[in-house]
Amino acid sequence: MTGQTVAGSATKIEARHVTKLYPKPGWRSKAHTSVLDEFDLRIETGEFVSLLGPSGCGKSTFLNILAGLESYNGGAVLVDGERVRGVNRNVGVVFQGYALFPWLTAQKNVEVGLKIRGVPRAERRERAAEVLKTVGLAAAADRLPHQLSGGMRQRVAIARVLAYEPEVLVFDEPFAALDAQTREFLQGELLRIWESGGVRKTVLFVTHSIDEAIFLSDRIAVMTRAPGRVKALIDVELPRPRGSAARSSEEFVHIRSQVARILEEEVRGGHDH
């Protein structure tokens, strides 16, 4: 799969002219800070898109809006043509913090989401075991979070989301706190899981890393500084499946240069504000 999307696929996620305001501090203040302004983005079914931009540009804010964890002030956010209103069970979220229950084993942590959804106990056990095997943690099923490395904990967090089979996966800098070697390993693991499934999930991945965005994505949406909107959409024409050799390819280096130039414009103050 190269380029933007699978032939014949339909729009899965659409953001139209989204505006998000936060009130400024002070109980008497009526002023607002604009975080997102005229934010537009369309993601096709089965596409992997990364959101990249300067700190504070609203990347995580849009992710939270898409997941139904935050409201917004204007425009529309749609999943399968339906406006997002509150938490959507078809959207699974993986955060930077693992958010694992410290008193539960890896297996039981993965079962939590299934239990909330009313999945019977035997089926919960079977599905959790299967997904732990998928992320390479079958041997660690009975370990508690403190007995796992940071990379293993993040894989448990990914497994927990995969277990209930959401149609959309959103990641908020899930590998940012990990060392470089573990981070690259997990990027490869994430692609292996995503590329090996019968039907690819639609993915929105928030990151600060240009290399991470290129390695993972079909397209990269580069944002302006706050108030954030999409400044450029970059196609990543690297063949799949992708291995570590992709990182040293001519196309990879070319895209890195292109994205870095756009980001540098924004960090230095933006040429169109």
Buried (B, 14 or more C-beta within 10 A) or exposed (E): BEEBBBEEBEBBBBBBEBBBBEEEEEEEEEEEEBBBBBBBBBBBBBBBBBBBBBEBBBBBBBBBBBBBBBEBBBBEBBBBEEEBEEEBEBBBBBBBEBEBEEEBBBBBBBBBBBEEEEBEEEEBBEBBBBBBEBBBBBEBBEBBBEEBEBBBBBBBBBBBBBBBBBBBBBBBBBBEEBEEEBBBBBBBBBBBBBEEEEEBBBBBBBBBBBBBBBBBBBBBBBBBBBBBBBBBBBBBEBEBEBEEEBBEBEBBEEBBEBBEEBBEBBEEEEEEE
